[in-house]
Amino acid sequence: MREAAVVARLTREITSGLDAGGPPGRLADFYQDLHRWPELSFREHRTAAKLAGRLRAAGYEVTDGVARTGVVGVLVNGEGPVVWLRGDMDALPVPEATGLPYASEVDGVMHACGHDLHVTWLAAAAEALAAARETWSGTLVVVGQPAEEAGGGAAAMVADGIHERFPRPDVLFGQHVAPGLAGFYPHTPGLTLTASDDVDVVVHGVGGHGSRPESTVDPVVTAAYVVTRLQTVVSREVAANEAVVLTVGRFHAGTTSNIIPAEARLGLNVRTQDVRVRERVLAAIRRVVEAECAAAGCPLPPDVTVVAGCPNTVNDPSLDGEIAAVHRELFGPGTVFDFGQAVGSEDFSLLAPQGVPYDYWYVTSTPETVWETARGEELKEKVAAVPGNHSPLFAPDLSVLAPGVRTLVSAALSRLAD
């Protein structure tokens, strides 16, 4: 690894044009265009084409359609390490309420998680590194990942052979825009994001007329008891020092008010940070659902299907410390801190082959005026009070455009050969 001070100086030199908005920047226009035209998971055709076009123009060998809408660009520049940079591309089914002049023009769809920023940062970092290829040696692989929000994008890229079809990484880097006063770059060594699993439940009842409930087995009532009883799984079956979140986010049953339906469907989400705790919680969910259905006299056992989502994201501690030192040198000693483990989840780590170290950090983005008026005194209180990821009001400050490119460029330069 190059010395942090050397990497910081070189990064400033090769990205100096970003602040003026010129090549290899065009940051604001590109970002606002992506924000204006968001695309849902596995439908990122326009976004992928925009990214692929910029990579081709910069000299990358580009492969389209990886896992349907993914993009992989490869730039071989002599002997040296293979560095992967990843950015996710999809938007969310959220109606935008920011009032921005470049707000989404797609009804009910918004870049509420900031993946438009991720693509902008990725494209500009790839261009900057390509333009300065005389300063480094090795292979750079740029990954535009689809469907992070749907939870299957990284797994789909792996299934489509990304580890076999492209140079195997020696290291993988990624980052995420986050709430918090713009101008900070939190790093967490070790566990930084939790695992996430979805659980689909079908309660089978006996349908009938609303006037004759005695002739039915009401799955709505049974499912309601399931929802209530599930609240005790975390509070009564998990140790207080274990971080677990169990959410029932979906409850569908019936079509009209005077018909008792034949089934009810629940959608659960479980966040855990320990494999053994995960197994215990999933077993408890199954036990609760089956017991409530048995108590209600349901004619069939319930269907309980676990849909594995994202594993824990665990940064390599040594690598994270080195990249944090680079970012500290680049942006100032007070700009990098450990925010701790987050309950959010990501499929980023699936892109790293077994044994390959990775690092994943954050770029805070809340405008100063919004931050100053937010409630609370402590950092976590104010973070909770400002619009965050997945909010219809999420609107990152444009001041983070150039720094988010530099974080990626500097991480890559720290590993690529001199």
C-alpha positions as CSV (number, residue, x, y, z in Angstrom):
1,M,0.0,0.0,0.0
2,R,1.2,3.5,-0.8
3,E,1.6,6.0,2.0
4,A,-1.6,7.9,2.9
5,A,0.0,11.3,2.2
6,V,1.2,10.3,-1.2
7,V,-2.2,8.9,-2.1
8,A,-4.0,12.0,-0.9
9,R,-1.7,14.3,-2.9
10,L,-2.0,12.2,-6.1
11,T,-5.8,12.0,-5.7
12,R,-6.0,15.8,-5.4
13,E,-3.9,16.2,-8.6
14,I,-5.9,13.8,-10.8
15,T,-9.3,15.0,-9.6
16,S,-8.6,18.7,-9.6
17,G,-10.9,19.2,-12.6
18,L,-13.9,18.0,-10.7
19,D,-14.4,21.2,-8.7
20,A,-14.8,23.2,-11.9
21,G,-17.3,20.7,-13.2
22,G,-15.2,19.9,-16.3
23,P,-13.8,16.6,-17.5
24,P,-13.7,14.1,-16.1
25,G,-16.5,15.6,-14.1
26,R,-19.8,16.8,-15.6
27,L,-21.0,15.7,-12.2
28,A,-24.0,17.8,-11.4
29,D,-25.6,17.4,-14.9
30,F,-25.0,13.6,-14.9
31,Y,-26.3,13.2,-11.3
32,Q,-29.4,15.3,-11.8
33,D,-30.2,13.4,-15.0
34,L,-30.0,10.1,-13.2
35,H,-32.1,11.5,-10.3
36,R,-34.8,12.7,-12.7
37,W,-35.1,9.3,-14.4
38,P,-34.9,6.6,-11.7
39,E,-35.4,2.9,-12.5
40,L,-36.5,0.1,-10.3
41,S,-34.5,-3.1,-9.6
42,F,-33.5,-5.1,-12.7
43,R,-35.0,-2.4,-14.9
44,E,-32.0,-0.1,-14.8
45,H,-31.6,-0.1,-18.6
46,R,-31.2,3.7,-19.1
47,T,-28.9,4.1,-16.1
48,A,-26.8,1.1,-17.1
49,A,-26.4,2.5,-20.7
50,K,-25.3,5.9,-19.3
51,L,-22.7,4.3,-17.1
52,A,-21.5,1.9,-19.9
53,G,-21.2,4.8,-22.3
54,R,-18.9,6.8,-20.0
55,L,-16.8,3.7,-19.3
56,R,-16.3,2.9,-23.0
57,A,-15.4,6.5,-23.8
58,A,-12.7,6.3,-21.0
59,G,-11.2,3.2,-22.6
60,Y,-12.7,0.4,-20.5
61,E,-13.7,-2.9,-22.0
62,V,-17.3,-3.0,-21.1
63,T,-19.7,-5.9,-20.7
64,D,-23.4,-5.1,-20.6
65,G,-26.3,-7.2,-19.4
66,V,-24.5,-9.0,-16.6
67,A,-27.3,-10.3,-14.4
68,R,-29.8,-8.7,-16.8
69,T,-28.9,-5.0,-16.3
70,G,-25.5,-5.0,-14.6
71,V,-22.4,-3.4,-16.1
72,V,-18.8,-4.4,-15.8
73,G,-15.9,-2.3,-17.1
74,V,-12.3,-3.6,-17.1
75,L,-9.2,-1.5,-17.6
76,V,-5.9,-3.5,-17.8
77,N,-3.0,-1.2,-17.2
78,G,0.1,-3.4,-16.7
79,E,1.1,-5.7,-13.9
80,G,-0.2,-5.2,-10.5
81,P,-3.2,-5.8,-8.2
82,V,-6.8,-6.2,-9.3
83,V,-9.1,-3.6,-7.7
84,W,-12.9,-3.7,-7.9
85,L,-15.0,-0.6,-7.4
86,R,-18.7,-1.2,-7.0
87,G,-21.8,1.1,-7.3
88,D,-25.4,0.1,-7.2
89,M,-27.9,1.6,-9.6
90,D,-31.5,1.0,-8.7
91,A,-34.2,3.3,-7.3
92,L,-37.2,2.7,-5.0
93,P,-41.0,2.7,-5.4
94,V,-41.2,5.9,-3.4
95,P,-43.1,9.0,-4.6
96,E,-40.7,12.0,-4.4
97,A,-41.6,14.9,-2.1
98,T,-38.3,16.9,-2.2
99,G,-39.5,19.7,-4.5
100,L,-36.1,19.7,-6.2
101,P,-36.0,21.3,-9.6
102,Y,-34.6,17.9,-10.9
103,A,-37.1,15.8,-9.0
104,S,-38.1,12.4,-10.4
105,E,-40.3,12.5,-13.4
106,V,-41.2,8.8,-13.0
107,D,-44.5,8.5,-11.2
108,G,-44.1,6.7,-7.8
109,V,-40.3,6.0,-8.3
110,M,-37.5,7.9,-6.7
111,H,-33.8,7.6,-6.0
112,A,-34.6,7.7,-2.3
113,C,-31.5,5.8,-1.3
114,G,-28.9,7.8,-3.3
115,H,-27.9,5.2,-5.9
116,D,-27.9,8.0,-8.5
117,L,-25.0,9.5,-6.5
118,H,-23.3,6.1,-6.4
119,V,-23.4,5.8,-10.2
120,T,-22.1,9.3,-10.6
121,W,-19.2,8.8,-8.2
122,L,-18.4,5.4,-9.9
123,A,-18.4,6.8,-13.4
124,A,-16.3,9.9,-12.5
125,A,-13.8,7.9,-10.5
126,A,-13.4,5.4,-13.3
127,E,-12.8,8.3,-15.8
128,A,-10.3,10.0,-13.5
129,L,-8.3,6.9,-12.9
130,A,-8.3,6.1,-16.7
131,A,-7.1,9.6,-17.5
132,A,-4.2,9.2,-15.0
133,R,-3.2,5.7,-15.8
134,E,0.5,6.7,-16.0
135,T,0.3,7.1,-12.2
136,W,-0.6,3.5,-11.4
137,S,-0.2,-0.1,-12.6
138,G,-2.7,-3.0,-12.3
139,T,-6.2,-3.8,-13.3
140,L,-9.3,-1.8,-12.4
141,V,-12.7,-3.4,-12.6
142,V,-15.8,-1.1,-12.3
143,V,-19.0,-2.9,-11.3
144,G,-22.4,-1.2,-11.8
145,Q,-24.7,-3.5,-9.8
146,P,-28.4,-3.9,-10.4
147,A,-31.1,-4.6,-7.8
148,E,-29.5,-3.9,-4.5
149,E,-32.8,-2.7,-3.2
150,A,-34.5,-6.0,-4.2
151,G,-31.8,-7.9,-2.4
152,G,-30.9,-10.1,-5.4
153,G,-28.6,-8.0,-7.5
154,A,-25.2,-9.1,-6.2
155,A,-26.2,-12.8,-6.0
156,A,-27.5,-12.6,-9.6
157,M,-24.1,-11.2,-10.8
158,V,-22.3,-14.0,-9.0
159,A,-24.7,-16.5,-10.6
160,D,-24.0,-14.9,-13.9
161,G,-20.3,-15.7,-13.5
162,I,-18.8,-12.3,-12.5
163,H,-16.1,-14.1,-10.5
164,E,-15.2,-16.3,-13.5
165,R,-15.7,-14.0,-16.4
166,F,-13.7,-11.0,-15.1
167,P,-10.3,-10.6,-13.4
168,R,-10.5,-11.9,-9.8
169,P,-10.2,-9.1,-7.3
170,D,-7.5,-8.7,-4.8
171,V,-9.6,-6.1,-3.0
172,L,-13.2,-4.8,-3.3
173,F,-14.3,-1.2,-2.4
174,G,-17.8,0.3,-2.0
175,Q,-19.5,3.2,-0.3
176,H,-22.9,4.6,0.5
177,V,-24.4,8.0,0.8
178,A,-25.8,8.5,4.3
179,P,-27.6,11.1,6.5
180,G,-25.4,13.3,8.6
181,L,-23.9,16.8,8.1
182,A,-22.2,16.7,4.7
183,G,-18.4,16.5,4.8
184,F,-17.7,13.4,6.8
185,Y,-16.6,9.9,5.9
186,P,-17.5,7.3,8.6
187,H,-15.5,4.1,8.7
188,T,-16.3,1.0,10.8
189,P,-13.7,-1.8,11.1
190,G,-15.3,-5.3,11.3
191,L,-19.1,-5.7,11.4
192,T,-20.7,-2.6,9.8
193,L,-24.0,-3.8,8.4
194,T,-26.4,-6.6,9.6
195,A,-27.8,-9.6,7.8
196,S,-31.3,-9.4,6.5
197,D,-33.8,-12.1,5.8
198,D,-37.4,-12.0,4.6
199,V,-40.0,-14.5,5.8
200,D,-43.2,-15.1,3.8
201,V,-46.1,-16.6,5.8
202,V,-49.4,-18.0,4.6
203,V,-52.1,-18.7,7.2
204,H,-54.7,-21.1,5.8
205,G,-58.2,-20.8,7.1
206,V,-61.7,-21.7,6.0
207,G,-63.5,-18.9,4.3
208,G,-67.2,-18.0,4.5
209,H,-69.8,-15.3,4.9
210,G,-69.2,-12.5,7.4
211,S,-72.6,-13.2,9.0
212,R,-71.6,-16.8,9.9
213,P,-68.1,-16.7,11.4
214,E,-68.9,-19.9,13.3
215,S,-68.7,-21.8,10.0
216,T,-65.3,-20.5,9.2
217,V,-61.7,-20.5,10.6
218,D,-60.8,-16.9,10.3
219,P,-57.2,-16.5,9.0
220,V,-57.3,-12.7,9.6
221,V,-57.8,-13.1,13.4
222,T,-55.2,-15.9,13.5
223,A,-52.7,-13.8,11.5
224,A,-53.3,-10.8,13.8
225,Y,-52.5,-13.1,16.8
226,V,-49.3,-14.1,15.0
227,V,-48.3,-10.4,14.5
228,T,-48.9,-9.7,18.2
229,R,-47.1,-12.7,19.4
230,L,-44.1,-12.1,17.2
231,Q,-43.4,-8.9,19.1
232,T,-42.2,-11.1,22.0
233,V,-39.6,-12.9,20.0
234,V,-37.1,-10.1,20.3
235,S,-38.2,-8.8,23.7
236,R,-38.4,-12.2,25.4
237,E,-36.2,-14.7,23.5
238,V,-33.1,-12.6,22.5
239,A,-30.5,-11.4,25.0
240,A,-30.6,-7.6,25.6
241,N,-27.0,-7.3,24.3
242,E,-27.9,-8.8,20.9
243,A,-29.0,-6.5,18.1
244,V,-32.2,-7.9,16.4
245,V,-35.0,-6.2,14.5
246,L,-38.1,-8.1,13.5
247,T,-40.7,-6.2,11.4
248,V,-44.0,-7.3,10.0
249,G,-44.2,-5.0,6.9
250,R,-47.0,-6.7,5.0
251,F,-50.4,-8.1,5.9
252,H,-52.7,-9.0,3.1
253,A,-56.1,-10.7,3.5
254,G,-59.5,-10.6,1.9
255,T,-61.2,-8.6,-0.8
256,T,-64.3,-7.1,0.8
257,S,-65.7,-6.4,4.3
258,N,-68.4,-9.1,4.5
259,I,-66.4,-12.1,3.3
260,I,-64.0,-14.0,5.7
261,P,-61.2,-15.0,3.4
262,A,-59.6,-18.5,3.1
263,E,-56.1,-17.3,3.7
264,A,-54.0,-14.4,5.1
265,R,-50.4,-13.5,4.0
266,L,-47.7,-11.9,6.1
267,G,-44.4,-10.5,5.0
268,L,-41.6,-10.3,7.7
269,N,-38.1,-8.9,7.7
270,V,-35.5,-10.0,10.2
271,R,-32.1,-8.2,10.9
272,T,-29.4,-10.0,12.9
273,Q,-25.7,-9.6,13.5
274,D,-24.9,-13.1,14.7
275,V,-25.5,-16.4,12.9
276,R,-26.6,-18.3,16.0
277,V,-29.1,-15.5,16.9
278,R,-30.4,-15.6,13.4
279,E,-31.1,-19.3,13.6
280,R,-32.8,-18.9,16.9
281,V,-35.0,-16.1,15.7
282,L,-36.1,-17.8,12.5
283,A,-36.9,-21.0,14.5
284,A,-39.0,-18.9,17.0
285,I,-40.9,-17.3,14.1
286,R,-41.8,-20.7,12.7
287,R,-42.8,-22.0,16.1
288,V,-45.0,-19.0,16.9
289,V,-46.7,-19.2,13.5
290,E,-47.4,-22.9,13.7
291,A,-48.6,-22.8,17.3
292,E,-51.1,-19.9,16.6
293,C,-52.4,-21.8,13.5
294,A,-52.8,-25.0,15.5
295,A,-54.6,-23.1,18.3
296,A,-57.0,-21.6,15.8
297,G,-57.8,-24.9,14.3
298,C,-56.5,-24.1,10.8
299,P,-57.3,-26.9,8.4
300,L,-53.7,-26.9,7.0
301,P,-50.3,-26.1,8.6
302,P,-49.0,-22.6,7.6
303,D,-46.5,-22.0,4.9
304,V,-43.4,-20.4,6.3
305,T,-40.8,-19.6,3.7
306,V,-37.4,-17.9,4.6
307,V,-36.1,-15.9,1.7
308,A,-32.4,-15.4,2.4
309,G,-31.4,-11.8,1.7
310,C,-28.1,-10.1,2.6
311,P,-25.3,-11.5,4.8
312,N,-23.5,-9.4,7.4
313,T,-21.1,-6.9,5.9
314,V,-17.8,-7.3,7.8
315,N,-15.0,-4.9,6.7
316,D,-11.5,-6.3,6.9
317,P,-10.2,-4.3,9.9
318,S,-6.7,-3.8,8.6
319,L,-7.9,-2.7,5.2
320,D,-10.5,-0.4,6.7
321,G,-7.9,1.2,8.9
322,E,-5.6,1.9,5.9
323,I,-8.4,3.4,3.8
324,A,-9.7,5.5,6.7
325,A,-6.1,6.9,7.1
326,V,-6.1,7.8,3.4
327,H,-9.4,9.6,3.7
328,R,-8.3,11.3,6.9
329,E,-5.3,12.6,5.1
330,L,-7.4,13.6,2.1
331,F,-10.2,15.4,3.9
332,G,-8.8,16.3,7.3
333,P,-8.3,14.5,10.7
334,G,-11.8,15.3,12.0
335,T,-13.7,14.1,9.0
336,V,-13.3,10.3,9.6
337,F,-14.8,8.6,12.6
338,D,-16.4,5.2,13.6
339,F,-20.2,5.6,13.6
340,G,-20.5,2.0,14.8
341,Q,-22.6,-0.9,13.5
342,A,-25.7,-0.1,11.6
343,V,-28.9,-2.1,11.4
344,G,-29.2,-1.6,7.7
345,S,-28.3,-4.4,5.3
346,E,-26.4,-4.6,1.9
347,D,-25.6,-7.4,-0.6
348,F,-22.2,-5.7,-1.4
349,S,-20.2,-8.4,0.4
350,L,-21.5,-11.1,-1.9
351,L,-19.3,-9.6,-4.7
352,A,-16.1,-10.5,-2.8
353,P,-14.9,-14.0,-3.5
354,Q,-14.2,-16.1,-0.4
355,G,-11.1,-14.7,1.3
356,V,-10.9,-11.4,-0.6
357,P,-10.9,-8.4,1.7
358,Y,-13.3,-5.6,1.2
359,D,-14.0,-2.2,2.7
360,Y,-17.3,-0.3,2.8
361,W,-17.7,3.2,4.1
362,Y,-20.1,6.1,4.1
363,V,-20.3,9.7,2.7
364,T,-22.6,12.0,4.8
365,S,-24.8,14.3,2.7
366,T,-27.3,16.4,4.7
367,P,-27.2,20.1,3.7
368,E,-25.9,22.3,6.5
369,T,-29.2,24.3,6.7
370,V,-31.2,21.1,7.3
371,W,-28.7,19.8,9.8
372,E,-28.7,22.9,11.9
373,T,-32.4,23.0,12.3
374,A,-32.8,19.3,13.1
375,R,-33.9,18.3,16.5
376,G,-31.5,16.8,19.1
377,E,-28.1,17.5,20.5
378,E,-26.3,14.2,20.1
379,L,-25.1,13.0,16.7
380,K,-27.4,10.0,16.6
381,E,-30.4,12.1,17.6
382,K,-29.8,14.5,14.8
383,V,-29.2,11.8,12.2
384,A,-32.5,10.3,13.2
385,A,-34.2,13.7,12.8
386,V,-33.1,14.5,9.2
387,P,-34.4,12.9,6.1
388,G,-32.5,9.7,5.5
389,N,-32.3,6.9,3.0
390,H,-35.7,5.7,1.8
391,S,-37.4,8.9,2.8
392,P,-39.4,10.7,0.1
393,L,-37.6,13.8,1.3
394,F,-34.1,12.5,0.9
395,A,-32.1,15.1,-0.9
396,P,-28.2,14.9,-0.6
397,D,-26.3,18.2,-0.8
398,L,-24.6,18.7,-4.2
399,S,-21.4,19.5,-2.3
400,V,-20.8,15.8,-1.9
401,L,-20.4,15.1,-5.6
402,A,-16.6,15.7,-5.9
403,P,-15.6,14.3,-2.5
404,G,-17.5,11.0,-3.2
405,V,-15.4,10.6,-6.3
406,R,-12.2,11.2,-4.4
407,T,-13.0,8.6,-1.8
408,L,-13.2,6.0,-4.5
409,V,-10.2,7.2,-6.4
410,S,-8.0,7.4,-3.3
411,A,-9.0,3.9,-2.2
412,A,-8.1,2.5,-5.6
413,L,-4.8,4.3,-5.7
414,S,-3.9,3.1,-2.3
415,R,-3.8,-0.5,-3.7
416,L,-2.8,-0.1,-7.3
417,A,0.9,-0.4,-7.9
418,D,3.2,2.6,-8.2
